[in-house]
């Protein structure tokens, strides 16, 4: 399927499949951001545990914080 030149390709945060806003089967809002999914099952898995699928951005040269036991 051909995409329009201005159509952005986005990655489903659960399975990694590339989708666009037009081809996505489902979407969800989390922390004021919209995420797009290839299937309802991916959306449901994301909404059950968003932290499992979102990786915090880390600046180069900055060590990650150690979690306290």
PDB file of N, CA, C and O in Angstrom, chain B, residues numbered from 101:
ATOM      1  N   UNK B 101       0.851  -1.178   0.000  1.00  0.00           N
ATOM      2  CA  UNK B 101       0.000   0.000   0.000  1.00  0.00           C
ATOM      3  C   UNK B 101       0.893   1.235   0.000  1.00  0.00           C
ATOM      4  O   UNK B 101       1.830   1.322   0.794  1.00  0.00           O
ATOM      5  N   UNK B 102       0.612   2.186  -0.879  1.00  0.00           N
ATOM      6  CA  UNK B 102       1.388   3.413  -0.941  1.00  0.00           C
ATOM      7  C   UNK B 102       0.837   4.430   0.038  1.00  0.00           C
ATOM      8  O   UNK B 102      -0.375   4.558   0.213  1.00  0.00           O
ATOM      9  N   UNK B 103       1.760   5.158   0.682  1.00  0.00           N
ATOM     10  CA  UNK B 103       1.376   6.200   1.629  1.00  0.00           C
ATOM     11  C   UNK B 103       1.541   7.554   0.958  1.00  0.00           C
ATOM     12  O   UNK B 103       2.354   7.721   0.049  1.00  0.00           O
ATOM     13  N   UNK B 104       0.763   8.503   1.418  1.00  0.00           N
ATOM     14  CA  UNK B 104       0.924   9.871   0.948  1.00  0.00           C
ATOM     15  C   UNK B 104       2.277  10.373   1.451  1.00  0.00           C
ATOM     16  O   UNK B 104       2.716   9.961   2.525  1.00  0.00           O
ATOM     17  N   UNK B 105       2.950  11.252   0.702  1.00  0.00           N
ATOM     18  CA  UNK B 105       4.272  11.732   1.107  1.00  0.00           C
ATOM     19  C   UNK B 105       4.298  12.409   2.471  1.00  0.00           C
ATOM     20  O   UNK B 105       5.311  12.343   3.167  1.00  0.00           O
ATOM     21  N   UNK B 106       3.204  13.060   2.870  1.00  0.00           N
ATOM     22  CA  UNK B 106       3.192  13.767   4.149  1.00  0.00           C
ATOM     23  C   UNK B 106       2.682  12.890   5.295  1.00  0.00           C
ATOM     24  O   UNK B 106       2.583  13.350   6.432  1.00  0.00           O
ATOM     25  N   UNK B 107       2.362  11.646   5.001  1.00  0.00           N
ATOM     26  CA  UNK B 107       1.843  10.744   6.030  1.00  0.00           C
ATOM     27  C   UNK B 107       3.001  10.136   6.818  1.00  0.00           C
ATOM     28  O   UNK B 107       3.879   9.494   6.241  1.00  0.00           O
ATOM     29  N   UNK B 108       3.002  10.337   8.121  1.00  0.00           N
ATOM     30  CA  UNK B 108       4.078   9.801   8.963  1.00  0.00           C
ATOM     31  C   UNK B 108       3.850   8.344   9.285  1.00  0.00           C
ATOM     32  O   UNK B 108       2.721   7.911   9.515  1.00  0.00           O
ATOM     33  N   UNK B 109       4.938   7.589   9.300  1.00  0.00           N
ATOM     34  CA  UNK B 109       4.880   6.199   9.720  1.00  0.00           C
ATOM     35  C   UNK B 109       5.258   6.164  11.191  1.00  0.00           C
ATOM     36  O   UNK B 109       6.263   6.747  11.598  1.00  0.00           O
ATOM     37  N   UNK B 110       4.450   5.480  11.979  1.00  0.00           N
ATOM     38  CA  UNK B 110       4.651   5.392  13.421  1.00  0.00           C
ATOM     39  C   UNK B 110       4.816   3.931  13.806  1.00  0.00           C
ATOM     40  O   UNK B 110       4.347   3.038  13.100  1.00  0.00           O
ATOM     41  N   UNK B 111       5.485   3.692  14.927  1.00  0.00           N
ATOM     42  CA  UNK B 111       5.705   2.321  15.376  1.00  0.00           C
ATOM     43  C   UNK B 111       4.719   1.965  16.485  1.00  0.00           C
ATOM     44  O   UNK B 111       4.583   2.698  17.465  1.00  0.00           O
ATOM     45  N   UNK B 112       4.039   0.845  16.324  1.00  0.00           N
ATOM     46  CA  UNK B 112       3.170   0.307  17.370  1.00  0.00           C
ATOM     47  C   UNK B 112       4.081   0.002  18.558  1.00  0.00           C
ATOM     48  O   UNK B 112       5.010  -0.795  18.420  1.00  0.00           O
ATOM     49  N   UNK B 113       3.841   0.619  19.731  1.00  0.00           N
ATOM     50  CA  UNK B 113       4.755   0.429  20.862  1.00  0.00           C
ATOM     51  C   UNK B 113       4.752  -0.990  21.438  1.00  0.00           C
ATOM     52  O   UNK B 113       5.665  -1.349  22.182  1.00  0.00           O
ATOM     53  N   UNK B 114       3.763  -1.786  21.112  1.00  0.00           N
ATOM     54  CA  UNK B 114       3.679  -3.142  21.670  1.00  0.00           C
ATOM     55  C   UNK B 114       4.434  -4.138  20.793  1.00  0.00           C
ATOM     56  O   UNK B 114       5.315  -4.847  21.279  1.00  0.00           O
ATOM     57  N   UNK B 115       4.095  -4.197  19.508  1.00  0.00           N
ATOM     58  CA  UNK B 115       4.689  -5.215  18.636  1.00  0.00           C
ATOM     59  C   UNK B 115       5.756  -4.672  17.697  1.00  0.00           C
ATOM     60  O   UNK B 115       6.503  -5.444  17.095  1.00  0.00           O
ATOM     61  N   UNK B 116       5.834  -3.340  17.566  1.00  0.00           N
ATOM     62  CA  UNK B 116       6.845  -2.737  16.714  1.00  0.00           C
ATOM     63  C   UNK B 116       6.449  -2.589  15.251  1.00  0.00           C
ATOM     64  O   UNK B 116       7.239  -2.096  14.446  1.00  0.00           O
ATOM     65  N   UNK B 117       5.249  -3.005  14.899  1.00  0.00           N
ATOM     66  CA  UNK B 117       4.801  -2.888  13.508  1.00  0.00           C
ATOM     67  C   UNK B 117       4.658  -1.422  13.126  1.00  0.00           C
ATOM     68  O   UNK B 117       4.248  -0.598  13.944  1.00  0.00           O
ATOM     69  N   UNK B 118       4.999  -1.097  11.878  1.00  0.00           N
ATOM     70  CA  UNK B 118       4.854   0.270  11.400  1.00  0.00           C
ATOM     71  C   UNK B 118       3.429   0.499  10.918  1.00  0.00           C
ATOM     72  O   UNK B 118       2.900  -0.266  10.112  1.00  0.00           O
ATOM     73  N   UNK B 119       2.818   1.564  11.425  1.00  0.00           N
ATOM     74  CA  UNK B 119       1.460   1.938  11.051  1.00  0.00           C
ATOM     75  C   UNK B 119       1.427   3.442  10.813  1.00  0.00           C
ATOM     76  O   UNK B 119       2.373   4.152  11.154  1.00  0.00           O
ATOM     77  N   UNK B 120       0.356   3.916  10.237  1.00  0.00           N
ATOM     78  CA  UNK B 120       0.140   5.355  10.108  1.00  0.00           C
ATOM     79  C   UNK B 120      -1.177   5.669  10.801  1.00  0.00           C
ATOM     80  O   UNK B 120      -1.907   4.767  11.212  1.00  0.00           O
ATOM     81  N   UNK B 121      -1.466   6.931  10.921  1.00  0.00           N
ATOM     82  CA  UNK B 121      -2.749   7.293  11.523  1.00  0.00           C
ATOM     83  C   UNK B 121      -3.914   6.761  10.703  1.00  0.00           C
ATOM     84  O   UNK B 121      -4.983   6.483  11.245  1.00  0.00           O
ATOM     85  N   UNK B 122      -3.711   6.621   9.408  1.00  0.00           N
ATOM     86  CA  UNK B 122      -4.776   6.125   8.524  1.00  0.00           C
ATOM     87  C   UNK B 122      -4.902   4.606   8.552  1.00  0.00           C
ATOM     88  O   UNK B 122      -6.005   4.080   8.407  1.00  0.00           O
ATOM     89  N   UNK B 123      -3.791   3.891   8.737  1.00  0.00           N
ATOM     90  CA  UNK B 123      -3.833   2.428   8.698  1.00  0.00           C
ATOM     91  C   UNK B 123      -3.971   1.801  10.077  1.00  0.00           C
ATOM     92  O   UNK B 123      -4.221   0.600  10.182  1.00  0.00           O
ATOM     93  N   UNK B 124      -3.814   2.586  11.132  1.00  0.00           N
ATOM     94  CA  UNK B 124      -3.912   2.046  12.490  1.00  0.00           C
ATOM     95  C   UNK B 124      -5.323   1.531  12.757  1.00  0.00           C
ATOM     96  O   UNK B 124      -6.309   2.167  12.385  1.00  0.00           O
ATOM     97  N   UNK B 125      -5.407   0.378  13.404  1.00  0.00           N
ATOM     98  CA  UNK B 125      -6.694  -0.214  13.757  1.00  0.00           C
ATOM     99  C   UNK B 125      -7.238   0.432  15.028  1.00  0.00           C
ATOM    100  O   UNK B 125      -8.451   0.551  15.202  1.00  0.00           O
ATOM    101  N   UNK B 126      -6.335   0.849  15.913  1.00  0.00           N
ATOM    102  CA  UNK B 126      -6.758   1.424  17.196  1.00  0.00           C
ATOM    103  C   UNK B 126      -5.767   2.497  17.613  1.00  0.00           C
ATOM    104  O   UNK B 126      -4.632   2.533  17.137  1.00  0.00           O
ATOM    105  N   UNK B 127      -6.211   3.369  18.509  1.00  0.00           N
ATOM    106  CA  UNK B 127      -5.315   4.356  19.107  1.00  0.00           C
ATOM    107  C   UNK B 127      -5.714   4.550  20.561  1.00  0.00           C
ATOM    108  O   UNK B 127      -6.803   4.160  20.981  1.00  0.00           O
ATOM    109  N   UNK B 128      -4.814   5.158  21.319  1.00  0.00           N
ATOM    110  CA  UNK B 128      -5.077   5.396  22.740  1.00  0.00           C
ATOM    111  C   UNK B 128      -4.301   6.626  23.186  1.00  0.00           C
ATOM    112  O   UNK B 128      -3.224   6.921  22.667  1.00  0.00           O
ATOM    113  N   UNK B 129      -4.859   7.330  24.148  1.00  0.00           N
ATOM    114  CA  UNK B 129      -4.204   8.488  24.744  1.00  0.00           C
ATOM    115  C   UNK B 129      -3.544   8.053  26.043  1.00  0.00           C
ATOM    116  O   UNK B 129      -4.146   7.346  26.851  1.00  0.00           O
ATOM    117  N   UNK B 130      -2.301   8.480  26.237  1.00  0.00           N
ATOM    118  CA  UNK B 130      -1.612   8.227  27.497  1.00  0.00           C
ATOM    119  C   UNK B 130      -0.675   9.389  27.747  1.00  0.00           C
ATOM    120  O   UNK B 130       0.158   9.708  26.900  1.00  0.00           O
ATOM    121  N   UNK B 131      -0.802  10.022  28.894  1.00  0.00           N
ATOM    122  CA  UNK B 131       0.003  11.182  29.279  1.00  0.00           C
ATOM    123  C   UNK B 131       0.041  12.224  28.161  1.00  0.00           C
ATOM    124  O   UNK B 131       1.111  12.682  27.760  1.00  0.00           O
ATOM    125  N   UNK B 132      -1.128  12.585  27.670  1.00  0.00           N
ATOM    126  CA  UNK B 132      -1.339  13.630  26.660  1.00  0.00           C
ATOM    127  C   UNK B 132      -0.667  13.331  25.326  1.00  0.00           C
ATOM    128  O   UNK B 132      -0.382  14.253  24.561  1.00  0.00           O
ATOM    129  N   UNK B 133      -0.410  12.056  25.033  1.00  0.00           N
ATOM    130  CA  UNK B 133       0.160  11.668  23.749  1.00  0.00           C
ATOM    131  C   UNK B 133      -0.706  10.563  23.149  1.00  0.00           C
ATOM    132  O   UNK B 133      -1.217   9.704  23.869  1.00  0.00           O
ATOM    133  N   UNK B 134      -0.865  10.592  21.836  1.00  0.00           N
ATOM    134  CA  UNK B 134      -1.653   9.567  21.152  1.00  0.00           C
ATOM    135  C   UNK B 134      -0.719   8.498  20.602  1.00  0.00           C
ATOM    136  O   UNK B 134       0.266   8.805  19.929  1.00  0.00           O
ATOM    137  N   UNK B 135      -1.034   7.257  20.891  1.00  0.00           N
ATOM    138  CA  UNK B 135      -0.287   6.104  20.393  1.00  0.00           C
ATOM    139  C   UNK B 135      -1.187   5.345  19.431  1.00  0.00           C
ATOM    140  O   UNK B 135      -2.394   5.241  19.651  1.00  0.00           O
ATOM    141  N   UNK B 136      -0.600   4.814  18.365  1.00  0.00           N
ATOM    142  CA  UNK B 136      -1.345   4.107  17.330  1.00  0.00           C
ATOM    143  C   UNK B 136      -0.934   2.640  17.303  1.00  0.00           C
ATOM    144  O   UNK B 136       0.232   2.305  17.512  1.00  0.00           O
ATOM    145  N   UNK B 137      -1.919   1.763  17.039  1.00  0.00           N
ATOM    146  CA  UNK B 137      -1.709   0.322  17.138  1.00  0.00           C
ATOM    147  C   UNK B 137      -2.213  -0.405  15.896  1.00  0.00           C
ATOM    148  O   UNK B 137      -3.142   0.039  15.222  1.00  0.00           O
ATOM    149  N   UNK B 138      -1.563  -1.549  15.613  1.00  0.00           N
ATOM    150  CA  UNK B 138      -1.950  -2.360  14.458  1.00  0.00           C
ATOM    151  C   UNK B 138      -3.180  -3.213  14.772  1.00  0.00           C
ATOM    152  O   UNK B 138      -3.872  -3.659  13.856  1.00  0.00           O
ATOM    153  N   UNK B 139      -3.456  -3.440  16.045  1.00  0.00           N
ATOM    154  CA  UNK B 139      -4.576  -4.301  16.438  1.00  0.00           C
ATOM    155  C   UNK B 139      -5.116  -3.870  17.802  1.00  0.00           C
ATOM    156  O   UNK B 139      -4.410  -3.248  18.595  1.00  0.00           O
ATOM    157  N   UNK B 140      -6.359  -4.208  18.055  1.00  0.00           N
ATOM    158  CA  UNK B 140      -6.974  -3.886  19.355  1.00  0.00           C
ATOM    159  C   UNK B 140      -6.247  -4.600  20.490  1.00  0.00           C
ATOM    160  O   UNK B 140      -6.147  -4.077  21.600  1.00  0.00           O
ATOM    161  N   UNK B 141      -5.744  -5.792  20.205  1.00  0.00           N
ATOM    162  CA  UNK B 141      -5.023  -6.546  21.240  1.00  0.00           C
ATOM    163  C   UNK B 141      -3.770  -5.802  21.679  1.00  0.00           C
ATOM    164  O   UNK B 141      -3.432  -5.800  22.863  1.00  0.00           O
ATOM    165  N   UNK B 142      -3.077  -5.170  20.733  1.00  0.00           N
ATOM    166  CA  UNK B 142      -1.896  -4.384  21.092  1.00  0.00           C
ATOM    167  C   UNK B 142      -2.299  -3.184  21.945  1.00  0.00           C
ATOM    168  O   UNK B 142      -1.632  -2.868  22.930  1.00  0.00           O
ATOM    169  N   UNK B 143      -3.392  -2.513  21.568  1.00  0.00           N
ATOM    170  CA  UNK B 143      -3.874  -1.378  22.364  1.00  0.00           C
ATOM    171  C   UNK B 143      -4.243  -1.825  23.770  1.00  0.00           C
ATOM    172  O   UNK B 143      -3.900  -1.151  24.741  1.00  0.00           O
ATOM    173  N   UNK B 144      -4.938  -2.951  23.892  1.00  0.00           N
ATOM    174  CA  UNK B 144      -5.355  -3.444  25.205  1.00  0.00           C
ATOM    175  C   UNK B 144      -4.153  -3.805  26.068  1.00  0.00           C
ATOM    176  O   UNK B 144      -4.144  -3.520  27.266  1.00  0.00           O
ATOM    177  N   UNK B 145      -3.140  -4.428  25.471  1.00  0.00           N
ATOM    178  CA  UNK B 145      -1.926  -4.777  26.214  1.00  0.00           C
ATOM    179  C   UNK B 145      -1.218  -3.512  26.682  1.00  0.00           C
ATOM    180  O   UNK B 145      -0.729  -3.456  27.810  1.00  0.00           O
ATOM    181  N   UNK B 146      -1.161  -2.497  25.825  1.00  0.00           N
ATOM    182  CA  UNK B 146      -0.529  -1.226  26.177  1.00  0.00           C
ATOM    183  C   UNK B 146      -1.264  -0.557  27.330  1.00  0.00           C
ATOM    184  O   UNK B 146      -0.636  -0.111  28.290  1.00  0.00           O
ATOM    185  N   UNK B 147      -2.578  -0.485  27.243  1.00  0.00           N
ATOM    186  CA  UNK B 147      -3.356   0.189  28.279  1.00  0.00           C
ATOM    187  C   UNK B 147      -3.307  -0.546  29.611  1.00  0.00           C
ATOM    188  O   UNK B 147      -3.459   0.076  30.662  1.00  0.00           O
ATOM    189  N   UNK B 148      -3.098  -1.854  29.587  1.00  0.00           N
ATOM    190  CA  UNK B 148      -2.990  -2.622  30.827  1.00  0.00           C
ATOM    191  C   UNK B 148      -1.698  -2.300  31.572  1.00  0.00           C
ATOM    192  O   UNK B 148      -1.666  -2.348  32.802  1.00  0.00           O
ATOM    193  N   UNK B 149      -0.614  -1.968  30.829  1.00  0.00           N
ATOM    194  CA  UNK B 149       0.675  -1.683  31.460  1.00  0.00           C
ATOM    195  C   UNK B 149       1.531  -0.817  30.538  1.00  0.00           C
ATOM    196  O   UNK B 149       2.479  -1.322  29.937  1.00  0.00           O
ATOM    197  N   UNK B 150       1.219   0.484  30.411  1.00  0.00           N
ATOM    198  CA  UNK B 150       1.958   1.351  29.492  1.00  0.00           C
ATOM    199  C   UNK B 150       3.460   1.399  29.776  1.00  0.00           C
ATOM    200  O   UNK B 150       4.259   1.461  28.841  1.00  0.00           O
ATOM    201  N   UNK B 151       3.852   1.372  31.038  1.00  0.00           N
ATOM    202  CA  UNK B 151       5.265   1.445  31.401  1.00  0.00           C
ATOM    203  C   UNK B 151       6.093   0.307  30.844  1.00  0.00           C
ATOM    204  O   UNK B 151       7.299   0.452  30.643  1.00  0.00           O
ATOM    205  N   UNK B 152       5.464  -0.808  30.597  1.00  0.00           N
ATOM    206  CA  UNK B 152       6.161  -1.971  30.042  1.00  0.00           C
ATOM    207  C   UNK B 152       6.608  -1.697  28.607  1.00  0.00           C
ATOM    208  O   UNK B 152       7.603  -2.258  28.148  1.00  0.00           O
ATOM    209  N   UNK B 153       5.879  -0.840  27.903  1.00  0.00           N
ATOM    210  CA  UNK B 153       6.140  -0.603  26.488  1.00  0.00           C
ATOM    211  C   UNK B 153       6.784   0.739  26.181  1.00  0.00           C
ATOM    212  O   UNK B 153       7.255   0.956  25.065  1.00  0.00           O
ATOM    213  N   UNK B 154       6.813   1.638  27.149  1.00  0.00           N
ATOM    214  CA  UNK B 154       7.429   2.944  26.937  1.00  0.00           C
ATOM    215  C   UNK B 154       8.798   2.964  27.593  1.00  0.00           C
ATOM    216  O   UNK B 154       8.956   2.616  28.763  1.00  0.00           O
ATOM    217  N   UNK B 155       9.776   3.377  26.811  1.00  0.00           N
ATOM    218  CA  UNK B 155      11.142   3.446  27.329  1.00  0.00           C
ATOM    219  C   UNK B 155      11.513   4.915  27.478  1.00  0.00           C
ATOM    220  O   UNK B 155      11.450   5.667  26.505  1.00  0.00           O
ATOM    221  N   UNK B 156      11.897   5.333  28.670  1.00  0.00           N
ATOM    222  CA  UNK B 156      12.223   6.744  28.871  1.00  0.00           C
ATOM    223  C   UNK B 156      13.431   7.158  28.026  1.00  0.00           C
ATOM    224  O   UNK B 156      14.388   6.398  27.882  1.00  0.00           O
ATOM    225  N   UNK B 157      13.374   8.348  27.483  1.00  0.00           N
ATOM    226  CA  UNK B 157      14.475   8.885  26.698  1.00  0.00           C
ATOM    227  C   UNK B 157      15.629   9.222  27.636  1.00  0.00           C
ATOM    228  O   UNK B 157      15.426   9.792  28.708  1.00  0.00           O
ATOM    229  N   UNK B 158      16.822   8.868  27.225  1.00  0.00           N
ATOM    230  CA  UNK B 158      17.995   9.135  28.040  1.00  0.00           C
ATOM    231  C   UNK B 158      18.976   9.973  27.235  1.00  0.00           C
ATOM    232  O   UNK B 158      19.270   9.662  26.081  1.00  0.00           O
ATOM    233  N   UNK B 159      19.479  11.033  27.847  1.00  0.00           N
ATOM    234  CA  UNK B 159      20.462  11.863  27.173  1.00  0.00           C
ATOM    235  C   UNK B 159      21.801  11.148  27.157  1.00  0.00           C
ATOM    236  O   UNK B 159      22.117  10.375  28.061  1.00  0.00           O
ATOM    237  N   UNK B 160      22.572  11.409  26.136  1.00  0.00           N
ATOM    238  CA  UNK B 160      23.897  10.811  26.042  1.00  0.00           C
ATOM    239  C   UNK B 160      24.769  11.306  27.193  1.00  0.00           C
ATOM    240  O   UNK B 160      24.784  12.497  27.501  1.00  0.00           O
ATOM    241  N   UNK B 161      25.479  10.403  27.813  1.00  0.00           N
ATOM    242  CA  UNK B 161      26.394  10.768  28.892  1.00  0.00           C
ATOM    243  C   UNK B 161      25.739  10.864  30.254  1.00  0.00           C
ATOM    244  O   UNK B 161      26.423  11.123  31.244  1.00  0.00           O
ATOM    245  N   UNK B 162      24.434  10.663  30.330  1.00  0.00           N
ATOM    246  CA  UNK B 162      23.739  10.734  31.613  1.00  0.00           C
ATOM    247  C   UNK B 162      23.455   9.314  32.080  1.00  0.00           C
ATOM    248  O   UNK B 162      22.812   8.539  31.373  1.00  0.00           O
ATOM    249  N   UNK B 163      23.927   8.983  33.251  1.00  0.00           N
ATOM    250  CA  UNK B 163      23.709   7.637  33.776  1.00  0.00           C
ATOM    251  C   UNK B 163      22.269   7.489  34.254  1.00  0.00           C
ATOM    252  O   UNK B 163      21.704   8.421  34.827  1.00  0.00           O
ATOM    253  N   UNK B 164      21.671   6.315  34.018  1.00  0.00           N
ATOM    254  CA  UNK B 164      20.306   6.099  34.508  1.00  0.00           C
ATOM    255  C   UNK B 164      20.291   6.053  36.030  1.00  0.00           C
ATOM    256  O   UNK B 164      21.258   5.634  36.666  1.00  0.00           O
ATOM    257  N   UNK B 165      19.179   6.491  36.594  1.00  0.00           N
ATOM    258  CA  UNK B 165      19.035   6.454  38.052  1.00  0.00           C
ATOM    259  C   UNK B 165      18.896   5.007  38.519  1.00  0.00           C
ATOM    260  O   UNK B 165      18.196   4.206  37.899  1.00  0.00           O
ATOM    261  N   UNK B 166      19.560   4.689  39.602  1.00  0.00           N
ATOM    262  CA  UNK B 166      19.439   3.349  40.169  1.00  0.00           C
ATOM    263  C   UNK B 166      18.167   3.285  40.995  1.00  0.00           C
ATOM    264  O   UNK B 166      17.844   4.198  41.755  1.00  0.00           O
ATOM    265  N   UNK B 167      17.452   2.174  40.822  1.00  0.00           N
ATOM    266  CA  UNK B 167      16.225   1.997  41.595  1.00  0.00           C
ATOM    267  C   UNK B 167      16.587   1.555  43.007  1.00  0.00           C
ATOM    268  O   UNK B 167      17.513   0.773  43.218  1.00  0.00           O
ATOM    269  N   UNK B 168      15.843   2.067  43.948  1.00  0.00           N
ATOM    270  CA  UNK B 168      16.062   1.695  45.344  1.00  0.00           C
ATOM    271  C   UNK B 168      15.369   0.363  45.613  1.00  0.00           C
ATOM    272  O   UNK B 168      14.244   0.156  45.159  1.00  0.00           O
ATOM    273  N   UNK B 169      16.015  -0.538  46.337  1.00  0.00           N
ATOM    274  CA  UNK B 169      15.391  -1.855  46.620  1.00  0.00           C
ATOM    275  C   UNK B 169      14.196  -1.745  47.526  1.00  0.00           C
ATOM    276  O   UNK B 169      13.572  -2.756  47.851  1.00  0.00           O
TER     277      UNK B 169
END
